[in-house]
Amino acid sequence: MSDRQAPRLQGLPPVVGPHTRLLVLGSFPSVASLRAQQYYAHPHNHFWTILGTLWGLPLPQWPYAQRVAALLDHGLGLWDVYAECEREGSLDSAIRRPRLNDLHGLRERCPGLRAIAHNGGESWRHARHTRALGVPVERLPSTSPANASWSLARKTAAWAEVLARHGIPVHAPPQSTDAR
């Protein structure tokens, strides 16, 4: 299928509040997430499993609204760097003609924002935009099932370090023994 035939897709609204301290930015929702209108809806994505482990909560089993409430209660927010794009499938490499979200408007929505963490490489490509917000910017390993080079334990340990560094509580962060 050519680029011109790929559907134009709209992303999801941000999950943020006045108490958001750390914003996790993905690239663009997967097909499963767009269909469900929920962040990280693909059952093989490690996002909810990682946070559930770090917070001692069964997040993957909870209804989406309850998971979102837990995020906000912990000071964590979610959004994507892209507001819309053309794409077939869910791979970041298939994204064409993206339009960025209004990242600069975040300061008004999140007056307590202390840092931004990019979930994966495609999101990280836009770190120059998020650095302009004047808060620390971190790169996290992607929680996507496409990031098979990182084990779940290694991803969880990396996420624990970043969350703890920016004031998001974690329960006994796991130690990764995987070779880097």
C-alpha positions in Angstrom: 0.0 0.0 0.0 1.4 3.4 -0.9 1.8 6.3 1.5 -1.2 8.1 -0.1 -3.5 5.2 0.6 -2.6 4.8 4.3 -5.4 6.0 6.6 -5.1 9.4 8.4 -5.4 8.5 12.1 -6.1 10.7 15.1 -4.4 10.0 18.4 -5.8 9.9 21.9 -6.2 12.9 24.3 -3.7 13.3 27.1 -4.1 11.7 30.5 -2.8 14.5 32.7 -3.9 16.5 35.7 -2.7 19.3 37.9 -0.7 16.9 40.0 1.1 15.3 37.1 4.8 15.3 37.9 6.2 13.0 35.2 4.7 12.7 31.7 5.4 9.6 29.7 5.3 10.3 25.9 4.8 7.5 23.5 4.9 7.9 19.7 1.4 7.1 18.5 -1.2 4.6 19.7 -1.2 1.1 18.3 -4.1 -0.2 16.2 -5.4 -2.0 19.4 -5.2 1.2 21.4 -7.0 3.3 18.8 -9.7 0.6 18.5 -10.2 0.5 22.3 -9.5 4.3 22.8 -7.1 3.3 25.6 -3.4 3.8 26.0 -1.3 0.7 25.8 -4.3 -1.6 25.0 -2.3 -4.3 23.2 -2.2 -7.3 25.6 1.5 -7.9 24.9 2.6 -4.3 25.6 4.5 -4.3 28.9 3.4 -0.8 30.0 0.6 -1.8 32.5 2.6 -4.8 33.7 5.7 -2.7 34.5 3.7 -0.1 36.4 1.7 -2.8 38.2 4.9 -4.4 39.3 6.4 -1.2 40.5 3.3 -0.1 42.4 2.3 -3.5 43.7 -1.1 -3.3 41.9 -2.8 -5.7 39.5 -3.1 -2.9 36.8 -3.4 -5.2 33.8 -6.5 -6.8 35.4 -8.2 -3.5 36.3 -10.7 -1.7 34.1 -9.1 1.1 32.1 -10.7 3.9 34.1 -9.3 2.5 37.3 -5.8 2.2 35.7 -5.9 5.8 34.6 -7.0 6.9 38.1 -4.0 5.0 39.5 -1.6 6.8 37.1 -2.9 10.2 38.1 -2.9 9.3 41.8 0.8 8.4 41.4 1.6 11.7 39.6 2.1 10.0 36.2 0.6 11.3 32.9 0.4 9.9 29.4 0.4 11.3 25.9 2.1 10.8 22.6 4.3 13.1 20.5 2.1 12.7 17.5 -1.4 14.0 17.3 -2.1 12.3 14.0 -0.4 10.5 11.2 -0.9 8.1 8.3 0.0 4.5 9.1 -0.8 1.0 8.2 -0.4 -1.4 11.1 1.1 -0.4 14.5 4.9 -0.1 13.8 6.5 3.2 14.4 8.5 2.7 11.2 5.2 2.8 9.2 4.3 6.3 10.5 4.0 8.8 7.7 3.2 12.5 7.6 2.9 12.9 11.4 1.7 16.1 13.1 3.1 16.8 16.6 0.8 17.3 19.6 0.9 20.8 21.3 3.6 19.8 23.7 4.2 23.5 24.8 0.6 23.7 26.0 1.5 21.0 28.6 2.8 23.6 31.1 -0.7 25.1 31.5 -2.3 21.6 31.9 0.4 20.3 34.2 1.6 23.1 36.5 3.5 20.5 38.7 5.3 18.9 35.7 8.9 18.0 36.8 10.1 15.8 33.9 9.2 14.1 30.7 10.1 10.5 29.8 10.0 9.3 26.2 8.7 5.7 25.8 10.9 4.4 23.0 13.1 5.6 20.2 10.5 7.2 17.9 9.2 9.3 20.8 12.8 10.1 21.8 13.4 11.6 18.3 11.4 14.6 19.5 13.3 15.2 22.8 14.5 18.6 21.4 10.9 19.7 21.5 10.3 18.5 25.1 13.6 19.9 26.3 12.3 23.3 25.3 9.7 23.0 28.2 12.5 23.5 30.7 12.2 20.2 32.6 14.5 17.1 32.6 13.9 14.8 29.7 14.6 11.0 29.9 14.6 8.1 27.5 12.9 4.9 28.6 13.1 1.5 26.8 10.0 0.9 24.8 7.3 -1.2 26.4 6.2 -2.4 23.0 6.3 -6.1 22.2 8.5 -5.0 19.2 11.3 -4.2 21.7 12.2 -7.8 22.2 15.9 -7.0 22.8 15.0 -5.9 26.4 13.6 -8.4 28.8 10.7 -7.5 31.0 12.9 -7.4 34.1 15.4 -5.1 32.4 12.6 -2.8 31.2 11.1 -2.7 34.7 14.4 -1.9 36.3 15.0 1.0 33.9 11.5 2.4 34.4 11.9 2.1 38.2 15.0 4.2 38.1 13.4 7.0 36.1 10.2 7.1 38.0 12.0 7.2 41.4 14.4 9.9 40.1 11.4 12.1 39.4 9.3 11.6 42.6 7.0 8.8 41.4 6.9 6.2 44.2 7.9 2.6 43.4 7.8 -0.5 45.6 11.1 -2.3 45.8 12.5 -1.6 42.3 13.6 -4.9 40.8 17.3 -5.3 39.9 18.1 -6.2 36.4 20.8 -8.8 35.9 20.5 -8.9 32.1 23.5 -8.0 30.0 23.2 -4.6 28.3 
